[in-house]
Amino acid sequence: LVGAPFQNSGVATAALMAFIPYLFTTCSFTRLQACVFEGNPMSMRVLEKCRFTAEGLLRKAAFKDGKRLDIHLFGLLKEEVG
């Protein structure tokens, strides 16, 4: 989550790009995954810029603010990081 003054500044993308190699190097992860609520295209774009792949849609899988929402699932494999 990035505060309003920092949205569209590249901060989230830069932070995630720095964190991904750290996770794969220091932990025994072979895969990272992230979920994004529908209606949040900026978060989806951050993941895409960091080489995550859209893998699926969990239809009406979340309940937020009195509404059922879809969840978009993204994944990144260790071998996909350069």
Biopython code that builds the backbone (N, CA, C, O; Angstrom):
import numpy as np
from Bio.PDB.StructureBuilder import StructureBuilder

atoms = [
    (1, "LEU", "N", (0.848, -1.173, 0.000)),
    (1, "LEU", "CA", (0.000, 0.000, 0.000)),
    (1, "LEU", "C", (0.895, 1.237, 0.000)),
    (1, "LEU", "O", (1.785, 1.372, 0.839)),
    (2, "VAL", "N", (0.650, 2.123, -0.936)),
    (2, "VAL", "CA", (1.434, 3.346, -1.076)),
    (2, "VAL", "C", (0.516, 4.529, -0.814)),
    (2, "VAL", "O", (-0.587, 4.592, -1.356)),
    (3, "GLY", "N", (0.967, 5.467, 0.014)),
    (3, "GLY", "CA", (0.174, 6.651, 0.316)),
    (3, "GLY", "C", (-0.078, 7.500, -0.915)),
    (3, "GLY", "O", (0.705, 7.493, -1.865)),
    (4, "ALA", "N", (-1.177, 8.228, -0.885)),
    (4, "ALA", "CA", (-1.605, 9.041, -2.032)),
    (4, "ALA", "C", (-0.502, 9.935, -2.607)),
    (4, "ALA", "O", (-0.387, 10.024, -3.829)),
    (5, "PRO", "N", (0.309, 10.600, -1.785)),
    (5, "PRO", "CA", (1.336, 11.478, -2.372)),
    (5, "PRO", "C", (2.374, 10.726, -3.206)),
    (5, "PRO", "O", (3.065, 11.334, -4.024)),
    (6, "PHE", "N", (2.490, 9.407, -3.006)),
    (6, "PHE", "CA", (3.520, 8.630, -3.696)),
    (6, "PHE", "C", (2.964, 7.744, -4.802)),
    (6, "PHE", "O", (3.726, 7.038, -5.463)),
    (7, "GLN", "N", (1.642, 7.768, -5.019)),
    (7, "GLN", "CA", (1.077, 6.968, -6.089)),
    (7, "GLN", "C", (1.557, 7.483, -7.445)),
    (7, "GLN", "O", (1.751, 8.684, -7.633)),
    (8, "ASN", "N", (1.741, 6.571, -8.371)),
    (8, "ASN", "CA", (2.225, 6.877, -9.727)),
    (8, "ASN", "C", (3.637, 7.446, -9.742)),
    (8, "ASN", "O", (4.016, 8.120, -10.700)),
    (9, "SER", "N", (4.418, 7.189, -8.706)),
    (9, "SER", "CA", (5.791, 7.696, -8.652)),
    (9, "SER", "C", (6.818, 6.597, -8.919)),
    (9, "SER", "O", (8.008, 6.878, -9.063)),
    (10, "GLY", "N", (6.360, 5.350, -8.984)),
    (10, "GLY", "CA", (7.276, 4.234, -9.198)),
    (10, "GLY", "C", (7.842, 3.654, -7.921)),
    (10, "GLY", "O", (8.648, 2.726, -7.972)),
    (11, "VAL", "N", (7.439, 4.180, -6.775)),
    (11, "VAL", "CA", (7.975, 3.716, -5.491)),
    (11, "VAL", "C", (7.620, 2.253, -5.243)),
    (11, "VAL", "O", (8.485, 1.465, -4.860)),
    (12, "ALA", "N", (6.368, 1.884, -5.455)),
    (12, "ALA", "CA", (5.953, 0.503, -5.204)),
    (12, "ALA", "C", (6.685, -0.463, -6.129)),
    (12, "ALA", "O", (7.141, -1.519, -5.691)),
    (13, "THR", "N", (6.797, -0.109, -7.393)),
    (13, "THR", "CA", (7.496, -0.970, -8.355)),
    (13, "THR", "C", (8.964, -1.122, -7.968)),
    (13, "THR", "O", (9.494, -2.233, -7.982)),
    (14, "ALA", "N", (9.617, -0.030, -7.626)),
    (14, "ALA", "CA", (11.037, -0.081, -7.250)),
    (14, "ALA", "C", (11.241, -0.919, -5.989)),
    (14, "ALA", "O", (12.188, -1.701, -5.906)),
    (15, "ALA", "N", (10.365, -0.756, -5.023)),
    (15, "ALA", "CA", (10.492, -1.521, -3.780)),
    (15, "ALA", "C", (10.306, -3.014, -4.039)),
    (15, "ALA", "O", (11.066, -3.835, -3.528)),
    (16, "LEU", "N", (9.306, -3.358, -4.825)),
    (16, "LEU", "CA", (9.067, -4.774, -5.115)),
    (16, "LEU", "C", (10.198, -5.368, -5.946)),
    (16, "LEU", "O", (10.609, -6.505, -5.710)),
    (17, "MET", "N", (10.701, -4.613, -6.911)),
    (17, "MET", "CA", (11.816, -5.112, -7.736)),
    (17, "MET", "C", (13.062, -5.382, -6.891)),
    (17, "MET", "O", (13.824, -6.304, -7.183)),
    (18, "ALA", "N", (13.265, -4.589, -5.857)),
    (18, "ALA", "CA", (14.407, -4.810, -4.965)),
    (18, "ALA", "C", (14.160, -5.974, -4.015)),
    (18, "ALA", "O", (15.094, -6.687, -3.651)),
    (19, "PHE", "N", (12.927, -6.168, -3.618)),
    (19, "PHE", "CA", (12.585, -7.181, -2.622)),
    (19, "PHE", "C", (12.558, -8.596, -3.209)),
    (19, "PHE", "O", (12.894, -9.558, -2.520)),
    (20, "ILE", "N", (12.167, -8.723, -4.457)),
    (20, "ILE", "CA", (12.035, -10.046, -5.083)),
    (20, "ILE", "C", (13.358, -10.825, -5.063)),
    (20, "ILE", "O", (13.371, -11.961, -4.588)),
    (21, "PRO", "N", (14.465, -10.265, -5.556)),
    (21, "PRO", "CA", (15.725, -11.027, -5.510)),
    (21, "PRO", "C", (16.145, -11.369, -4.081)),
    (21, "PRO", "O", (16.695, -12.443, -3.836)),
    (22, "TYR", "N", (15.891, -10.476, -3.153)),
    (22, "TYR", "CA", (16.205, -10.741, -1.750)),
    (22, "TYR", "C", (15.452, -11.973, -1.262)),
    (22, "TYR", "O", (16.038, -12.847, -0.623)),
    (23, "LEU", "N", (14.162, -12.048, -1.558)),
    (23, "LEU", "CA", (13.363, -13.193, -1.115)),
    (23, "LEU", "C", (13.860, -14.495, -1.718)),
    (23, "LEU", "O", (13.994, -15.497, -1.016)),
    (24, "PHE", "N", (14.133, -14.483, -3.006)),
    (24, "PHE", "CA", (14.580, -15.712, -3.659)),
    (24, "PHE", "C", (15.991, -16.112, -3.221)),
    (24, "PHE", "O", (16.325, -17.296, -3.249)),
    (25, "THR", "N", (16.814, -15.159, -2.821)),
    (25, "THR", "CA", (18.182, -15.454, -2.403)),
    (25, "THR", "C", (18.258, -15.922, -0.952)),
    (25, "THR", "O", (19.001, -16.853, -0.642)),
    (26, "THR", "N", (17.518, -15.306, -0.085)),
    (26, "THR", "CA", (17.636, -15.591, 1.349)),
    (26, "THR", "C", (16.643, -16.626, 1.864)),
    (26, "THR", "O", (16.828, -17.165, 2.955)),
    (27, "CYS", "N", (15.618, -16.904, 1.114)),
    (27, "CYS", "CA", (14.595, -17.876, 1.529)),
    (27, "CYS", "C", (14.567, -19.029, 0.527)),
    (27, "CYS", "O", (15.120, -18.925, -0.568)),
    (28, "SER", "N", (13.938, -20.093, 0.900)),
    (28, "SER", "CA", (13.898, -21.248, 0.001)),
    (28, "SER", "C", (12.657, -21.219, -0.901)),
    (28, "SER", "O", (12.159, -22.269, -1.307)),
    (29, "PHE", "N", (12.172, -20.046, -1.205)),
    (29, "PHE", "CA", (11.000, -19.924, -2.069)),
    (29, "PHE", "C", (11.344, -20.313, -3.501)),
    (29, "PHE", "O", (12.423, -19.991, -3.999)),
    (30, "THR", "N", (10.434, -20.997, -4.149)),
    (30, "THR", "CA", (10.549, -21.252, -5.577)),
    (30, "THR", "C", (9.474, -20.484, -6.342)),
    (30, "THR", "O", (9.476, -20.428, -7.572)),
    (31, "ARG", "N", (8.553, -19.891, -5.573)),
    (31, "ARG", "CA", (7.418, -19.202, -6.167)),
    (31, "ARG", "C", (6.932, -18.106, -5.229)),
    (31, "ARG", "O", (6.903, -18.275, -4.010)),
    (32, "LEU", "N", (6.552, -16.976, -5.827)),
    (32, "LEU", "CA", (5.866, -15.912, -5.095)),
    (32, "LEU", "C", (4.494, -15.756, -5.739)),
    (32, "LEU", "O", (4.334, -15.943, -6.945)),
    (33, "GLN", "N", (3.513, -15.411, -4.918)),
    (33, "GLN", "CA", (2.213, -15.123, -5.494)),
    (33, "GLN", "C", (1.589, -13.936, -4.783)),
    (33, "GLN", "O", (1.888, -13.637, -3.628)),
    (34, "ALA", "N", (0.709, -13.274, -5.521)),
    (34, "ALA", "CA", (0.042, -12.082, -4.994)),
    (34, "ALA", "C", (-1.401, -12.086, -5.471)),
    (34, "ALA", "O", (-1.706, -12.541, -6.574)),
    (35, "CYS", "N", (-2.269, -11.578, -4.636)),
    (35, "CYS", "CA", (-3.682, -11.460, -4.966)),
    (35, "CYS", "C", (-4.070, -9.984, -4.949)),
    (35, "CYS", "O", (-3.629, -9.223, -4.088)),
    (36, "VAL", "N", (-4.900, -9.592, -5.912)),
    (36, "VAL", "CA", (-5.336, -8.202, -6.035)),
    (36, "VAL", "C", (-6.849, -8.186, -6.211)),
    (36, "VAL", "O", (-7.395, -8.917, -7.037)),
    (37, "PHE", "N", (-7.521, -7.345, -5.424)),
    (37, "PHE", "CA", (-8.967, -7.194, -5.592)),
    (37, "PHE", "C", (-9.292, -6.573, -6.939)),
    (37, "PHE", "O", (-8.524, -5.760, -7.454)),
    (38, "GLU", "N", (-10.415, -6.949, -7.505)),
    (38, "GLU", "CA", (-10.877, -6.316, -8.738)),
    (38, "GLU", "C", (-10.992, -4.807, -8.513)),
    (38, "GLU", "O", (-11.245, -4.361, -7.395)),
    (39, "GLY", "N", (-10.808, -4.040, -9.559)),
    (39, "GLY", "CA", (-10.904, -2.596, -9.457)),
    (39, "GLY", "C", (-9.631, -1.927, -8.970)),
    (39, "GLY", "O", (-9.654, -0.749, -8.613)),
    (40, "ASN", "N", (-8.509, -2.662, -8.949)),
    (40, "ASN", "CA", (-7.241, -2.104, -8.502)),
    (40, "ASN", "C", (-6.181, -2.291, -9.603)),
    (40, "ASN", "O", (-5.206, -3.017, -9.409)),
    (41, "PRO", "N", (-6.374, -1.642, -10.742)),
    (41, "PRO", "CA", (-5.447, -1.854, -11.861)),
    (41, "PRO", "C", (-4.035, -1.375, -11.585)),
    (41, "PRO", "O", (-3.093, -1.898, -12.180)),
    (42, "MET", "N", (-3.850, -0.393, -10.701)),
    (42, "MET", "CA", (-2.488, 0.086, -10.420)),
    (42, "MET", "C", (-1.662, -0.997, -9.735)),
    (42, "MET", "O", (-0.482, -1.158, -10.046)),
    (43, "SER", "N", (-2.258, -1.737, -8.813)),
    (43, "SER", "CA", (-1.519, -2.824, -8.164)),
    (43, "SER", "C", (-1.214, -3.939, -9.146)),
    (43, "SER", "O", (-0.138, -4.535, -9.103)),
    (44, "MET", "N", (-2.162, -4.221, -10.034)),
    (44, "MET", "CA", (-1.914, -5.240, -11.058)),
    (44, "MET", "C", (-0.760, -4.817, -11.961)),
    (44, "MET", "O", (0.068, -5.645, -12.341)),
    (45, "ARG", "N", (-0.704, -3.562, -12.297)),
    (45, "ARG", "CA", (0.371, -3.059, -13.171)),
    (45, "ARG", "C", (1.732, -3.151, -12.482)),
    (45, "ARG", "O", (2.727, -3.481, -13.127)),
    (46, "VAL", "N", (1.787, -2.866, -11.193)),
    (46, "VAL", "CA", (3.051, -3.013, -10.448)),
    (46, "VAL", "C", (3.541, -4.459, -10.555)),
    (46, "VAL", "O", (4.717, -4.698, -10.832)),
    (47, "LEU", "N", (2.653, -5.408, -10.338)),
    (47, "LEU", "CA", (3.045, -6.816, -10.423)),
    (47, "LEU", "C", (3.515, -7.175, -11.828)),
    (47, "LEU", "O", (4.514, -7.876, -11.986)),
    (48, "GLU", "N", (2.807, -6.701, -12.845)),
    (48, "GLU", "CA", (3.209, -6.987, -14.227)),
    (48, "GLU", "C", (4.580, -6.401, -14.548)),
    (48, "GLU", "O", (5.383, -7.043, -15.225)),
    (49, "LYS", "N", (4.854, -5.196, -14.072)),
    (49, "LYS", "CA", (6.170, -4.587, -14.300)),
    (49, "LYS", "C", (7.281, -5.384, -13.623)),
    (49, "LYS", "O", (8.432, -5.353, -14.058)),
    (50, "CYS", "N", (6.928, -6.093, -12.561)),
    (50, "CYS", "CA", (7.904, -6.896, -11.826)),
    (50, "CYS", "C", (7.914, -8.348, -12.300)),
    (50, "CYS", "O", (8.426, -9.231, -11.612)),
    (51, "ARG", "N", (7.346, -8.584, -13.473)),
    (51, "ARG", "CA", (7.389, -9.862, -14.176)),
    (51, "ARG", "C", (6.479, -10.938, -13.600)),
    (51, "ARG", "O", (6.647, -12.115, -13.918)),
    (52, "PHE", "N", (5.518, -10.561, -12.759)),
    (52, "PHE", "CA", (4.510, -11.515, -12.315)),
    (52, "PHE", "C", (3.588, -11.809, -13.494)),
    (52, "PHE", "O", (3.369, -10.954, -14.353)),
    (53, "THR", "N", (3.054, -13.017, -13.524)),
    (53, "THR", "CA", (2.136, -13.440, -14.567)),
    (53, "THR", "C", (0.732, -13.572, -13.981)),
    (53, "THR", "O", (0.551, -14.132, -12.900)),
    (54, "ALA", "N", (-0.249, -13.054, -14.698)),
    (54, "ALA", "CA", (-1.643, -13.250, -14.290)),
    (54, "ALA", "C", (-1.966, -14.727, -14.493)),
    (54, "ALA", "O", (-1.851, -15.251, -15.601)),
    (55, "GLU", "N", (-2.372, -15.390, -13.413)),
    (55, "GLU", "CA", (-2.585, -16.837, -13.471)),
    (55, "GLU", "C", (-4.032, -17.253, -13.330)),
    (55, "GLU", "O", (-4.403, -18.362, -13.715)),
    (56, "GLY", "N", (-4.847, -16.382, -12.788)),
    (56, "GLY", "CA", (-6.225, -16.807, -12.622)),
    (56, "GLY", "C", (-7.107, -15.745, -11.998)),
    (56, "GLY", "O", (-6.652, -14.686, -11.566)),
    (57, "LEU", "N", (-8.363, -16.068, -11.969)),
    (57, "LEU", "CA", (-9.370, -15.189, -11.397)),
    (57, "LEU", "C", (-10.204, -16.011, -10.429)),
    (57, "LEU", "O", (-10.787, -17.027, -10.806)),
    (58, "LEU", "N", (-10.256, -15.573, -9.200)),
    (58, "LEU", "CA", (-11.087, -16.215, -8.184)),
    (58, "LEU", "C", (-12.376, -15.401, -8.108)),
    (58, "LEU", "O", (-12.424, -14.343, -7.480)),
    (59, "ARG", "N", (-13.405, -15.909, -8.751)),
    (59, "ARG", "CA", (-14.643, -15.146, -8.901)),
    (59, "ARG", "C", (-15.390, -15.014, -7.579)),
    (59, "ARG", "O", (-15.662, -16.000, -6.894)),
    (60, "LYS", "N", (-15.710, -13.776, -7.245)),
    (60, "LYS", "CA", (-16.486, -13.444, -6.038)),
    (60, "LYS", "C", (-15.924, -14.118, -4.790)),
    (60, "LYS", "O", (-16.678, -14.606, -3.947)),
    (61, "ALA", "N", (-14.606, -14.143, -4.678)),
    (61, "ALA", "CA", (-13.934, -14.848, -3.588)),
    (61, "ALA", "C", (-13.679, -13.979, -2.361)),
    (61, "ALA", "O", (-13.259, -14.484, -1.320)),
    (62, "ALA", "N", (-13.929, -12.684, -2.475)),
    (62, "ALA", "CA", (-13.681, -11.785, -1.343)),
    (62, "ALA", "C", (-14.955, -11.018, -1.013)),
    (62, "ALA", "O", (-15.822, -10.804, -1.860)),
    (63, "PHE", "N", (-15.032, -10.617, 0.241)),
    (63, "PHE", "CA", (-16.146, -9.795, 0.691)),
    (63, "PHE", "C", (-15.544, -8.549, 1.314)),
    (63, "PHE", "O", (-14.867, -8.629, 2.339)),
    (64, "LYS", "N", (-15.787, -7.401, 0.704)),
    (64, "LYS", "CA", (-15.190, -6.151, 1.168)),
    (64, "LYS", "C", (-16.213, -5.032, 1.030)),
    (64, "LYS", "O", (-16.853, -4.885, -0.011)),
    (65, "ASP", "N", (-16.355, -4.254, 2.081)),
    (65, "ASP", "CA", (-17.278, -3.113, 2.080)),
    (65, "ASP", "C", (-18.678, -3.508, 1.632)),
    (65, "ASP", "O", (-19.337, -2.777, 0.893)),
    (66, "GLY", "N", (-19.120, -4.666, 2.088)),
    (66, "GLY", "CA", (-20.472, -5.115, 1.784)),
    (66, "GLY", "C", (-20.675, -5.669, 0.392)),
    (66, "GLY", "O", (-21.813, -5.903, -0.015)),
    (67, "LYS", "N", (-19.595, -5.886, -0.353)),
    (67, "LYS", "CA", (-19.712, -6.388, -1.730)),
    (67, "LYS", "C", (-18.847, -7.623, -1.927)),
    (67, "LYS", "O", (-17.803, -7.773, -1.291)),
    (68, "ARG", "N", (-19.285, -8.488, -2.798)),
    (68, "ARG", "CA", (-18.475, -9.616, -3.241)),
    (68, "ARG", "C", (-17.580, -9.147, -4.375)),
    (68, "ARG", "O", (-18.049, -8.512, -5.320)),
    (69, "LEU", "N", (-16.289, -9.458, -4.282)),
    (69, "LEU", "CA", (-15.320, -9.023, -5.281)),
    (69, "LEU", "C", (-14.531, -10.206, -5.830)),
    (69, "LEU", "O", (-14.305, -11.197, -5.135)),
    (70, "ASP", "N", (-14.121, -10.084, -7.077)),
    (70, "ASP", "CA", (-13.200, -11.049, -7.675)),
    (70, "ASP", "C", (-11.792, -10.772, -7.153)),
    (70, "ASP", "O", (-11.456, -9.643, -6.795)),
    (71, "ILE", "N", (-10.986, -11.817, -7.118)),
    (71, "ILE", "CA", (-9.577, -11.691, -6.758)),
    (71, "ILE", "C", (-8.749, -12.162, -7.949)),
    (71, "ILE", "O", (-8.964, -13.258, -8.468)),
    (72, "HIS", "N", (-7.812, -11.336, -8.377)),
    (72, "HIS", "CA", (-6.898, -11.678, -9.468)),
    (72, "HIS", "C", (-5.638, -12.277, -8.846)),
    (72, "HIS", "O", (-5.050, -11.695, -7.934)),
    (73, "LEU", "N", (-5.232, -13.437, -9.341)),
    (73, "LEU", "CA", (-4.069, -14.154, -8.818)),
    (73, "LEU", "C", (-2.893, -13.995, -9.774)),
    (73, "LEU", "O", (-3.026, -14.219, -10.977)),
    (74, "PHE", "N", (-1.745, -13.606, -9.231)),
    (74, "PHE", "CA", (-0.507, -13.425, -9.996)),
    (74, "PHE", "C", (0.579, -14.297, -9.382)),
    (74, "PHE", "O", (0.602, -14.510, -8.170)),
    (75, "GLY", "N", (1.483, -14.802, -10.226)),
    (75, "GLY", "CA", (2.571, -15.632, -9.738)),
    (75, "GLY", "C", (3.885, -15.301, -10.419)),
    (75, "GLY", "O", (3.913, -14.793, -11.540)),
    (76, "LEU", "N", (4.975, -15.597, -9.721)),
    (76, "LEU", "CA", (6.328, -15.411, -10.239)),
    (76, "LEU", "C", (7.184, -16.566, -9.761)),
    (76, "LEU", "O", (7.255, -16.843, -8.564)),
    (77, "LEU", "N", (7.836, -17.241, -10.700)),
    (77, "LEU", "CA", (8.718, -18.369, -10.373)),
    (77, "LEU", "C", (10.156, -17.889, -10.269)),
    (77, "LEU", "O", (10.564, -16.939, -10.938)),
    (78, "LYS", "N", (10.915, -18.568, -9.414)),
    (78, "LYS", "CA", (12.313, -18.187, -9.205)),
    (78, "LYS", "C", (13.100, -18.163, -10.501)),
    (78, "LYS", "O", (13.923, -17.270, -10.702)),
    (79, "GLU", "N", (12.866, -19.124, -11.384)),
    (79, "GLU", "CA", (13.628, -19.180, -12.642)),
    (79, "GLU", "C", (13.249, -18.072, -13.619)),
    (79, "GLU", "O", (13.933, -17.877, -14.624)),
    (80, "GLU", "N", (12.182, -17.354, -13.342)),
    (80, "GLU", "CA", (11.776, -16.255, -14.211)),
    (80, "GLU", "C", (12.457, -14.923, -13.850)),
    (80, "GLU", "O", (12.331, -13.930, -14.568)),
    (81, "VAL", "N", (13.170, -14.929, -12.734)),
    (81, "VAL", "CA", (13.866, -13.719, -12.291)),
    (81, "VAL", "C", (15.283, -13.755, -12.849)),
    (81, "VAL", "O", (16.013, -14.729, -12.663)),
    (82, "GLY", "N", (15.660, -12.678, -13.537)),
    (82, "GLY", "CA", (16.961, -12.651, -14.202)),
    (82, "GLY", "C", (18.105, -12.289, -13.387)),
    (82, "GLY", "O", (19.230, -12.247, -13.886)),
]
sb = StructureBuilder()
sb.init_structure("model")
sb.init_model(0)
sb.init_chain("A")
sb.init_seg("    ")
for serial, (resi, resn, name, xyz) in enumerate(atoms, 1):
    if name == "N":
        sb.init_residue(resn, " ", resi, " ")
    sb.init_atom(name, np.array(xyz, "f"), 0.0, 1.0, " ", f" {name:<3s}", serial, name[0])
structure = sb.get_structure()
